[in-house]
């Protein structure tokens, strides 16, 4: 099974939707789950900042993960976006097959 989750944080729901739609249309991700807003506290350029952001989880394959990371980074408004790949230990087989088909590894979904 080659499915992984990619966790990202975006500046807004609109940015998450725009980038998410792009990478799904380009078959780099099977789907994106855009979560509710979160409050982030972080250090940036020597100062502690607080802002509201939009986290999201995308599903893709190990094989497509590097291309997905690169594409998200290129479209993202942040200079240093949070993009992290989370391995999936267990997954419903039919869901894994759907992800792989959506990415274009198997058949033409």
N, C-alpha and C positions, 0 to 999 in steps of 0.2 A: 504494500500500500504506500502510495507516494504523496498523500495529502498532508498539507501543513496549513496552519493559520498564520496570517500576517496581521499583527496589531499595529495600528497607526493612530496618531492624534492629529487632528486638523484644526485650523483656526476657526472654522464655522461649519454648520450643517451644509450650507451651500457648497463649500469647498469639498467636503466629503462626498456629497452627491455628484458633483462634477467629475472629480477624479475617479470615484467608484464606477460611474457609468462608463467613463473612457476605458478603464482597464478591463471591465467586463466585456464591452464591445470589442476590444482588441484581443479577447480570449486569454488575457494574462491572469485573470481571476474568474472563478465560477460565480461568485457572488460577494457582496459586501453587506455586513450588518452594521448600520450606523446607530450607535448607542446614544443615549441621552447626554446632555452636556455634563461636563465635570469641571471641577475647580482644580487648577494646577498651580503649584507653588514650586518655583525652580530658580536656580541661579543662572543669570545670563549677563555676560560682559561685566562681571564684578558686582552686580546688584541682585537682590532677591526680588523676583517678580511674582505677581499673582494674576492669573487670567482665567477666563472660561474657555474651554476647548471642547471639541467633539471627538471622542474616541470611536474607532471602528475596527471591525475584524473582517478580514477578507479570507476566502478559502481559495487555495491554489495547490499546485503540485510542487514537489521538491525541484523538479526540472525547470519550472517556470518562475520559481521564487526570486532568483537573482534579477531576471528581466523585470519582474513586477516591482521589486524594490527600486531599481533604477528608474523605471517609468514614473512611479509615485514621487520619487525625489525630484525628478525633472519638472513635474507639474505642480509641486507643492509650493506654497507661499513662504514657508519657513526656510531660513538659511540652513538650519540643522534640524530636519524633521525627525520625529520618533517613528522609526519603522523597524519592527522586530519580528522575526519568524519564531513561531511557537510550534514545536513538534506535536503531533497527535499520536498518542499511544494506541488508542483503540477507536474504531469508527464503524458505523453500520456499513456493510459492504456495498449495498445499493447506493448509499450516499457517496461513498468513495468513487464508485463507478461513474456517478453523475458528474462529480467534480472533474474527473479525468476526461470525460466526454466533452464537458463544457470548455475545457482548456484546449481540446482538440487532440488529445493523445490517443483517443479511441473513437473511431467512427466520426460522424459529422452531426453533433447535437444541434 
